[in-house]
Amino acid sequence: MSDTELAWFKSSYSGTQGDNCIEVAVTERAVHVRDSKDVEHPLFAVGRDGWAQFVRYAAHG
């Protein structure tokens, strides 16, 4: 699946100024992450289990 085929979305916590935001796209096997200010820059993907661990860690952080 190419970057343009992914359904990207920003967090509801993102501000309206457009600074310091990431976008994520969830697929069956991974969560893809990119910089919303520079969508041409390379993205990275992490497995769904790894993403869930990160979110749990960040929520307690």
C-alpha positions as CSV (number, residue, x, y, z in Angstrom):
1,M,0.0,0.0,0.0
2,S,1.4,3.4,-1.0
3,D,1.5,6.5,1.2
4,T,-1.2,8.1,-0.8
5,E,-3.6,5.1,-0.4
6,L,-3.4,5.3,3.4
7,A,-6.2,7.1,5.3
8,W,-4.2,9.6,7.4
9,F,-5.6,11.4,10.4
10,K,-4.4,13.8,13.1
11,S,-5.0,13.4,16.8
12,S,-7.9,15.3,18.3
13,Y,-5.3,16.9,20.6
14,S,-3.6,18.6,17.7
15,G,-3.8,22.4,17.7
16,T,-5.1,24.5,14.8
17,Q,-1.7,26.2,14.2
18,G,-0.4,23.2,12.4
19,D,2.8,22.9,14.4
20,N,4.4,19.8,15.9
21,C,1.7,17.4,14.7
22,I,2.0,13.9,13.5
23,E,-0.5,11.9,11.4
24,V,-1.2,8.2,11.7
25,A,-2.8,5.7,9.4
26,V,-3.9,2.3,10.7
27,T,-3.8,-0.8,8.6
28,E,-4.5,-4.4,9.5
29,R,-0.8,-5.1,10.2
30,A,0.7,-1.7,11.2
31,V,0.4,1.9,12.3
32,H,2.1,4.3,9.9
33,V,3.4,7.6,11.3
34,R,4.4,10.8,9.4
35,D,5.1,14.5,10.1
36,S,2.0,16.5,9.1
37,K,4.1,19.5,8.2
38,D,6.3,17.5,5.7
39,V,4.3,14.7,4.2
40,E,7.0,14.1,1.6
41,H,9.5,13.1,4.2
42,P,9.9,9.4,4.9
43,L,7.3,7.8,7.3
44,F,7.8,4.9,9.6
45,A,5.5,2.0,10.5
46,V,5.3,0.0,13.7
47,G,3.4,-3.2,14.4
48,R,0.0,-2.8,16.1
49,D,1.2,-4.4,19.3
50,G,4.2,-2.1,19.5
51,W,1.9,0.9,18.9
52,A,-0.4,-0.2,21.7
53,Q,2.6,-0.5,24.1
54,F,3.7,3.0,23.1
55,V,0.2,4.5,23.7
56,R,-0.1,2.8,27.1
57,Y,3.4,4.1,28.1
58,A,2.6,7.6,26.9
59,A,-0.8,7.6,28.7
60,H,1.0,6.9,32.0
61,G,3.9,9.2,31.3
